[in-house]
Every structure is written in C-alpha cells, then in structure tokens.
Amino acid sequence: MTAKPERAADALGPLEQLQARAWAVATAFALGKIDLITAVDRLQDYAFSRGLIDELGQDAVQQIISEAFAPARRIRVVVDNDEYAGVTPSFARLCRKADAAIGPRQELEDIPIVARHGVPSAEALQRVYERGLKRPAASTVAAAWYLARCGDAVRLESWLMEHPPQERVAIIAELRKNSSKD
C-alpha cells in the first residue's frame, strides 16, 4: 500500500512544485508583497536545492520563472481598490489631498528586458528593479513632506528607516528637490 502524501504539494514532483511556486511568488510580486530580486532569488534557490538546474539546465529553469512573471510585470494591482487601506482615515485624507494637488499619476510604462534565448538576465532584471525605485510614489513623498513640516526630526527619521535604503535616498532627493522650489 502506498503512503498518502501529507500535503497536496507533496504529490507534485520538483518541476511541478517549481512551476506552482513561481506562479504563487509572481502573484505576491504583483501584489507588492515581495520585491522582484528577492522573489527570483527564492525560486532560483528552490530550483537549485531540488536539483532542477542539473536536471533541466539553467535556461529551462529561468524560462519557467520568466513565464510565471510575464503577466505580473504588466499589471499593477490595487488591493481593496484603495491604496490607503489600512491607514488612519485622517492620514488617508491628507494623502488624497496631496495627490490631488500633485495632479494625475503617470501611467506605468512597459520596460523592455533584453533576454538571451527568451530568458531575461539577472542584470536586466536588476536594472528594471532599480529603475522602478528611482522615483517614490507621490503619496510617499506627500507623507514625507507632512512629517517634515511637523518639525519632528526623530519621527521623520524613524519613518524613513522603515523604507529600504534605495527608497530612502529617493525620498530624501525628492524632499530636497521640492524644498528648492519653495
């Protein structure tokens, strides 16, 4: 008698698990819950640990990952149709007011990724990721301005430290750029 797998995922082979994981991680990326580099690194580590790179080859593994991320790179998901869900109503109101003062948002552009044999290189993905971090969201800049105008440097610094280093640099650059306009 064959032992029944404890979980449904255990019934899948390593290749099917990689495909399922790739789609799940791509969905998390599309929802903004994980950054692209971390997502791809996790999938790459999984493929390596299961021997899929030796079995299928690196190009095939990257193709599987790339196919899962193709739709995720083209969509922008807004959870609950409210980008300020989860924050206090007064803060959301201030952010919406700042957004209205700034004007309409620019649409996301498709960014071409140079691929070899149809598979994007890690360097190309890194450039796309870094390019996306160059300008923080208008609501983030508005929140930084709000904290700066409150005059509480400790609170502003604490808030900035919650952001990744590249984003902190971009936020500070926006504050400096906008302060020169005043």
N, C-alpha and C positions, 0 to 999 in steps of 0.2 A: 504494500500500500504506500502510495506517495504522500509525503508530508505536505499539508496545505500551507501556502505562504501566509505569514502573519499579516502582511500588508499587501495591498494591490500592487504597489510599486515593486515588491519583491518578485512578482510573477513576470515582470518585464526583464529583458536582457539589458546589458550595459548600453547598447546602442539605442534602444527604445527609451531607456531612462535618460540618456543624454538629450534625446530629442524632446522628451516631455519637460525636462528641467530647463532646456533652452527656451521653450515657449513660455514657461512659467516665469523665468527670470526676465525675459523680454517684456512680459506684461508688467512686472514690477518696475522695470525701467521706464516704460511708457507712462506709468502712474506717478513717476518721480520718487519712488521709494528706494531706488538704488542708482548709483551713477554707472555710466557705460563701462568704464575701465574695470571697476570692481565686479560688475556683472560678468563681463567676458573672462576676467581672470578666474572667477569661481568656476565657470563652466570649463575652462581650459584645465584647471587643476583636477576637476572631476574626471575629465576625459583621460588625463594622464594617469590618475590613480586607478582607473579601471582598465588600463592597457589599450584603450581605443586608439591612441596615437600610433602605437606599434602595429595594431591590427589593421586600421583603416588608412593611416597616414595623416599627417598634419593638415594637408589641404582638404581632405574629406571632413575632418573634424571642424575646421574653420568654415567650411561650406554649410554644415549643419547649423552652426551658431549664427552665421550670416543670414541664412534663410529665416530663422526664427526672429531675428531683429529687423528684417526688412520692413514689415508693416509698422513696427514700433518706432522706427526712425521717422516715419512720415506723419504720425499722429501726435496730437497734443491733447491729453485727457484732463478735463477739469472735473474733479470729484465733487459730487453734490451740486454741480452747476454753480458753485460759489467758491471762488478762490480764497475767500476769507472765512470759510467754515472752520470752526474750532477756535477762533479768537473772540475776544470780548466784543459785544456789539459796538461799544464806543470806539474801539480801535479800528474795527472794520469800517465804521462810518468815516473816520479820519482818512483811512487808506483810500476809500472810494472817492472822497472829496479830492485828495491829492491826485488820484488817477484822472479824474475829470479835468483838473487844472492842467495836467501834463498833455492831455489830448489823446487821440486814438492810438492804440498799440499798433506796432508794425507787425505784419504777418511773418511767421517763420518762413525762411526760405529753404528750399531743398539744397543740401550741400553735397556736391559730388564727392564720392570717395573713390580714389584710384585703387583698383583691385588687380591682383595678379591671378589669372585663371579664375576670375569671378569671385575671388575671396579678398575682402579688404585687409590691408596690412594693419598691424598694431600701431604703426607710426601714423597712418592715415586716420585711424580711429582716435588716437590721442590728439591729433591736430583738430579734429572736429569737436572733441570734448572741450579742449582748451578754448577754441573759438566761441563755443557756447557760453563760456564763463566770462568773457571779456566785458560784457555789459550786464549788470544785475537788473532784475525786474524793476519796473517803475515803482511798484508797491514797496519793494525792499529799500530803494533809495528814499522814498517818502517816509518810511518808518525810521530810517537813519536820520533824516532831517528832523523829524519830530523829536527824537531823543537828543539830538544835538542842540535843538532850540530850548529844550527843557533845562539845559545847563548842568546836567548831572553827568560828569565825565566818567564816573565809576559805572553808572548804569549803561552808558553808551559802550564803554569798553567791554563790559560783561556781555552785552548783546552782540557786539562784533565777534567776540571769541566763540560764539555759538555757530559761526559760519566757517566754512573751510578756508584755508589760507588764501587761495587764489581769489575767492569771492570777497574776502575781507579787503584785499588790495584793490579790487574793482570798486567796492563800495566807497572806500576812502578816496579813490581817484574821482568818483562821481561827486562826492561831497566837496572836494577841493575845486573841481571844475565849476560846479554850480555856485560855490561861495565867491568865486571871482566875478560872477555875473551880477551879484547883489551890490 
